[in-house]
Amino acid sequence: MTALAALIAVTAVWGVTFVQVKDAVALYPLFAFLAVRFVLATLALAGPAARRVPSLGRRGAGAAAALGLMLATGYGLQTAGLQRTTVSGTGFVTGMYVVLTPLIALAVFRTRIGVAAWVGVAVATFGLAMLAGIHAGSAGGDLLVLAAAAVYSLQIVLMERFAPRYDALAFTLVEMAAAAAGLLVVALARGDLGVPRGWTVWGALLVTGIFASALAYLVQTWAQRRTSATRTALAFTMEPVFAALFGYTLDGDRLGALGWGGCAAIMAGIVLAEPAAAGALVSFVTRRRI
């Protein structure tokens, strides 16, 4: 349960950063923000992890770099969607990677899934359709976030394969460096990279770079040595809950009945998709009285 608690703590950090990132990218170009974020994450890990990188070998470094580029793609899609829709909506659509993870596992590794997962997919998809129809958000923004959720699902599935084999610090450092490199190329190609200004931007960069990237993905790599991709994804169901909570309290999100109904359907689909793991999570939360 220690791994599960650590993953839930990560989702709380991710949940609060939705508001910070939305405010920051209104003032500073999207890809420049993401590039600087992952540069900071790389620098935060370089001191303790740089000497361990050779232990990864060519295969380990290649796997970490590939996952880093996936993260860069996912964050690019998610942040572009966040610019076009609400904080709460982004959080709940992102939460669909919990449903998508077993489907990706089926497609990539032929991992069999049960009827409950398919029912969960159907319910969550219906919720997404409801959420896309609210006036406050944008269907285009929600679709971008959904694409990001698919990328995150693949990253979680592949992490389950790679995490037990390699040193967590070294693997995470290469992953962050690859994400930073990919995003820097895009930011430079677009001519967006400039010096960040103002506490709104720098505050978001420091929180997302150090806590929501370097530490968060180090925790994920460590935790997935001890738990499955499905349980990891289920722990991440708390992310949309935290995003909605912080979106409501800090950003004044008001989704309305249809929007919240869509969010509820997505959460229902998530829980239906993995009832056994859901039971474990509920039991954990009940015992800890979170």
C-alpha positions as CSV (number, residue, x, y, z in Angstrom):
1,M,0.0,0.0,0.0
2,T,3.0,2.3,0.4
3,A,3.4,2.4,-3.4
4,L,-0.3,3.2,-3.8
5,A,-0.1,6.0,-1.2
6,A,2.9,7.5,-3.0
7,L,1.0,7.4,-6.4
8,I,-2.0,9.1,-4.9
9,A,0.2,11.9,-3.5
10,V,1.6,12.4,-7.0
11,T,-1.9,12.8,-8.4
12,A,-2.6,15.5,-5.8
13,V,0.4,17.5,-7.1
14,W,-0.7,17.0,-10.7
15,G,-4.2,18.1,-9.8
16,V,-3.2,21.4,-8.3
17,T,-0.8,22.2,-11.2
18,F,-3.7,22.2,-13.8
19,V,-4.7,25.7,-12.5
20,Q,-1.1,26.9,-12.4
21,V,-0.3,25.7,-15.9
22,K,-3.4,27.2,-17.4
23,D,-2.5,30.6,-15.9
24,A,1.1,30.3,-17.0
25,V,0.6,29.4,-20.6
26,A,-1.7,32.4,-21.0
27,L,1.4,34.5,-20.4
28,Y,4.2,32.4,-21.8
29,P,4.3,30.2,-25.0
30,L,3.1,26.6,-24.4
31,F,6.0,24.7,-25.8
32,A,8.6,27.0,-24.3
33,F,6.9,26.5,-20.9
34,L,7.0,22.7,-21.3
35,A,10.6,22.8,-22.5
36,V,11.8,24.9,-19.5
37,R,9.7,22.7,-17.2
38,F,11.5,19.5,-18.2
39,V,14.9,21.2,-18.3
40,L,14.3,22.1,-14.6
41,A,13.3,18.5,-14.0
42,T,16.5,17.2,-15.6
43,L,18.6,19.6,-13.6
44,A,16.9,18.6,-10.4
45,L,17.8,14.9,-10.9
46,A,21.2,15.4,-12.5
47,G,23.1,15.7,-9.2
48,P,22.0,12.4,-7.6
49,A,21.4,10.4,-10.8
50,A,24.0,11.3,-13.4
51,R,26.6,8.8,-12.1
52,R,24.1,6.0,-12.3
53,V,23.1,6.5,-16.0
54,P,25.8,4.1,-17.3
55,S,24.2,1.3,-15.3
56,L,21.2,1.5,-17.7
57,G,23.2,0.3,-20.7
58,R,22.1,1.1,-24.3
59,R,18.8,-0.7,-24.0
60,G,17.8,1.0,-20.7
61,A,18.8,4.4,-21.9
62,G,16.9,3.9,-25.2
63,A,13.8,2.8,-23.3
64,A,13.9,5.8,-21.0
65,A,14.4,8.2,-23.9
66,A,11.4,6.7,-25.7
67,L,9.2,7.1,-22.7
68,G,10.5,10.7,-22.3
69,L,9.5,11.5,-25.8
70,M,6.1,10.0,-25.1
71,L,5.8,12.3,-22.1
72,A,6.7,15.3,-24.2
73,T,4.0,14.3,-26.7
74,G,1.4,13.8,-24.0
75,Y,2.1,17.0,-22.2
76,G,2.1,19.0,-25.5
77,L,-1.3,17.6,-26.4
78,Q,-2.7,18.0,-22.8
79,T,-1.5,21.6,-22.4
80,A,-2.8,22.6,-25.8
81,G,-6.2,21.1,-24.8
82,L,-6.0,22.9,-21.4
83,Q,-5.7,26.2,-23.3
84,R,-9.0,25.5,-25.0
85,T,-11.1,24.0,-22.2
86,T,-11.7,24.1,-18.4
87,V,-9.4,22.9,-15.7
88,S,-12.0,20.4,-14.4
89,G,-12.8,19.1,-17.8
90,T,-9.1,18.6,-18.6
91,G,-8.7,16.7,-15.4
92,F,-11.6,14.3,-16.0
93,V,-10.7,13.7,-19.6
94,T,-7.1,13.0,-18.7
95,G,-8.5,10.5,-16.2
96,M,-9.6,8.3,-19.1
97,Y,-6.1,6.9,-19.3
98,V,-7.3,4.7,-16.5
99,V,-9.8,3.1,-18.9
100,L,-7.4,3.2,-21.8
101,T,-4.5,1.5,-20.0
102,P,-6.0,-2.0,-20.1
103,L,-6.9,-1.5,-23.8
104,I,-3.4,-0.4,-24.6
105,A,-2.1,-3.4,-22.7
106,L,-4.3,-5.6,-24.8
107,A,-3.2,-4.1,-28.1
108,V,0.5,-4.0,-27.3
109,F,1.1,-7.1,-25.2
110,R,-2.1,-9.2,-25.8
111,T,-3.1,-8.8,-22.2
112,R,-6.7,-10.1,-21.9
113,I,-9.3,-7.8,-20.3
114,G,-12.8,-8.7,-19.1
115,V,-16.3,-7.5,-19.9
116,A,-16.2,-5.0,-17.1
117,A,-13.4,-3.1,-18.8
118,W,-15.4,-2.8,-22.0
119,V,-18.5,-1.6,-20.0
120,G,-16.2,1.0,-18.3
121,V,-15.0,2.2,-21.7
122,A,-18.5,2.6,-23.0
123,V,-19.7,4.5,-19.9
124,A,-16.6,6.8,-19.8
125,T,-16.9,7.5,-23.5
126,F,-20.6,8.6,-22.9
127,G,-19.3,10.9,-20.2
128,L,-16.7,12.3,-22.5
129,A,-19.5,13.1,-25.0
130,M,-21.5,14.9,-22.3
131,L,-18.4,16.8,-21.2
132,A,-17.7,17.9,-24.8
133,G,-21.1,19.4,-25.0
134,I,-20.8,21.9,-22.2
135,H,-20.6,25.5,-23.1
136,A,-17.7,26.3,-20.8
137,G,-15.3,23.9,-22.6
138,S,-14.3,23.0,-26.1
139,A,-14.8,19.8,-28.0
140,G,-11.5,20.3,-29.8
141,G,-9.7,20.9,-26.4
142,D,-11.3,17.8,-24.9
143,L,-10.2,15.7,-28.0
144,L,-6.6,16.9,-27.6
145,V,-6.6,16.0,-23.9
146,L,-8.1,12.5,-24.8
147,A,-5.2,12.0,-27.2
148,A,-2.8,12.9,-24.4
149,A,-4.6,10.3,-22.2
150,A,-3.9,7.6,-24.8
151,V,-0.2,8.6,-24.8
152,Y,-0.1,8.5,-21.0
153,S,-1.7,5.0,-21.1
154,L,1.0,3.7,-23.3
155,Q,3.7,5.2,-21.1
156,I,2.2,3.5,-18.0
157,V,2.0,0.1,-19.8
158,L,5.6,0.3,-21.0
159,M,6.8,1.6,-17.6
160,E,5.5,-1.7,-16.1
161,R,7.8,-3.6,-18.4
162,F,10.9,-1.4,-17.9
163,A,10.8,-0.1,-14.3
164,P,11.7,-3.4,-12.6
165,R,14.8,-3.8,-14.7
166,Y,16.6,-0.5,-14.2
167,D,17.7,2.0,-11.5
168,A,14.8,4.4,-10.9
169,L,16.9,7.5,-10.5
170,A,19.0,6.9,-13.7
171,F,15.9,5.9,-15.7
172,T,13.9,9.0,-14.6
173,L,16.8,11.3,-15.4
174,V,17.1,10.1,-19.0
175,E,13.3,10.2,-19.4
176,M,13.2,13.8,-18.2
177,A,16.2,14.8,-20.4
178,A,14.6,13.2,-23.5
179,A,11.4,15.0,-22.9
180,A,13.3,18.3,-22.4
181,A,15.2,17.8,-25.7
182,G,12.1,17.0,-27.7
183,L,10.2,20.0,-26.4
184,L,13.2,22.3,-26.8
185,V,13.4,21.4,-30.5
186,V,9.7,22.2,-31.0
187,A,10.0,25.5,-29.0
188,L,13.1,26.6,-31.0
189,A,11.5,25.6,-34.3
190,R,8.5,27.7,-33.4
191,G,10.6,30.7,-32.2
192,D,8.8,30.6,-28.9
193,L,11.8,30.2,-26.5
194,G,12.4,33.3,-24.5
195,V,13.2,34.2,-20.9
196,P,10.2,33.5,-18.6
197,R,9.0,36.6,-16.7
198,G,6.8,37.0,-13.6
199,W,6.0,34.9,-10.6
200,T,3.0,33.4,-12.3
201,V,5.2,31.7,-14.9
202,W,8.2,31.0,-12.7
203,G,6.1,29.7,-9.9
204,A,4.4,27.2,-12.2
205,L,7.7,26.2,-13.8
206,L,9.3,25.5,-10.4
207,V,6.4,23.5,-9.1
208,T,5.8,21.5,-12.3
209,G,9.5,21.1,-13.1
210,I,10.7,19.9,-9.6
211,F,7.6,18.4,-8.0
212,A,5.2,17.5,-10.8
213,S,7.9,16.1,-13.1
214,A,11.2,15.2,-11.5
215,L,9.8,13.9,-8.2
216,A,6.5,12.7,-9.6
217,Y,8.0,10.5,-12.3
218,L,10.7,9.3,-10.0
219,V,7.9,8.1,-7.6
220,Q,6.1,6.5,-10.5
221,T,9.2,4.6,-11.6
222,W,9.8,3.5,-8.1
223,A,6.2,2.5,-7.5
224,Q,5.9,0.5,-10.7
225,R,8.6,-1.8,-9.5
226,R,6.1,-2.8,-6.8
227,T,2.7,-2.6,-8.5
228,S,1.0,-3.2,-11.8
229,A,0.1,-0.8,-14.6
230,T,-3.6,-1.3,-13.9
231,R,-3.2,-0.5,-10.2
232,T,-1.0,2.5,-11.1
233,A,-3.6,3.8,-13.5
234,L,-6.4,3.3,-10.9
235,A,-4.5,5.2,-8.3
236,F,-4.3,8.0,-10.9
237,T,-8.2,8.2,-10.9
238,M,-7.7,10.7,-8.0
239,E,-6.1,13.1,-10.5
240,P,-9.4,14.3,-12.0
241,V,-10.9,14.6,-8.5
242,F,-8.1,16.8,-7.4
243,A,-8.2,18.8,-10.6
244,A,-11.9,19.4,-10.2
245,L,-11.5,20.4,-6.5
246,F,-8.7,22.8,-7.2
247,G,-10.3,24.1,-10.4
248,Y,-13.4,24.9,-8.4
249,T,-11.6,26.5,-5.4
250,L,-8.8,28.3,-7.2
251,D,-10.0,28.9,-10.7
252,G,-13.8,29.3,-10.3
253,D,-14.7,26.4,-12.7
254,R,-18.4,26.1,-13.0
255,L,-19.2,23.1,-15.3
256,G,-22.9,23.0,-14.8
257,A,-25.2,19.9,-14.5
258,L,-24.3,18.5,-17.9
259,G,-20.6,19.0,-17.3
260,W,-20.5,17.4,-13.9
261,G,-22.8,14.6,-15.1
262,G,-20.2,13.9,-17.8
263,C,-17.4,13.9,-15.2
264,A,-19.4,11.5,-13.0
265,A,-19.9,9.2,-15.9
266,I,-16.2,9.2,-16.7
267,M,-15.4,8.4,-13.0
268,A,-18.0,5.6,-13.1
269,G,-16.4,4.2,-16.2
270,I,-13.0,4.3,-14.6
271,V,-14.2,2.3,-11.5
272,L,-16.2,-0.2,-13.7
273,A,-13.2,-0.8,-15.8
274,E,-11.1,-2.3,-12.9
275,P,-13.5,-3.3,-10.1
276,A,-10.9,-5.4,-8.3
277,A,-8.3,-2.7,-8.1
278,A,-11.1,-0.2,-7.4
279,G,-12.0,-2.3,-4.3
280,A,-8.4,-2.1,-3.1
281,L,-8.3,1.6,-3.6
282,V,-11.6,2.1,-1.7
283,S,-10.4,-0.1,1.1
284,F,-7.2,1.8,1.4
285,V,-8.9,5.2,1.4
286,T,-11.4,4.0,4.0
287,R,-8.8,2.7,6.3
288,R,-6.7,5.9,6.0
289,R,-9.9,8.1,6.2
290,I,-8.5,10.3,3.4
